[in-house]
Amino acid sequence: MAKLEGTGEFVTSQALRPEGSWVRYDGEGKPPVTDGPFAETKDLIAGFMIIDVDTYERALELAGELSAVPGAGGKPIHEWLEVRPLMGTPTTISD
């Protein structure tokens, strides 16, 4: 994160609490909270980081570096990271 702050590419990050629910409107009079047979986001996502980069390739490069940060015991975690542009924000990243 300090490296990205130095380059001006870091915007924000936040850890997420483990509890949470999937919520969807299923129609009048039906309960809004649903759980399906699939893994829940709370089981997969520990937090997020928003970066501001010029290209999709740069976002992938940074995600690759972040995937190798040390975890418990100082060893690289090699976690899978998902890269997505923000919705509704002007971007130079093309589909």
Secondary structure as UniProt FT lines:
FT   HELIX           2..7
FT   STRAND          10..15
FT   TURN            28..29
FT   HELIX           41..44
FT   STRAND          47..51
FT   HELIX           56..67
FT   HELIX           72..74
FT   TURN            87..88
//
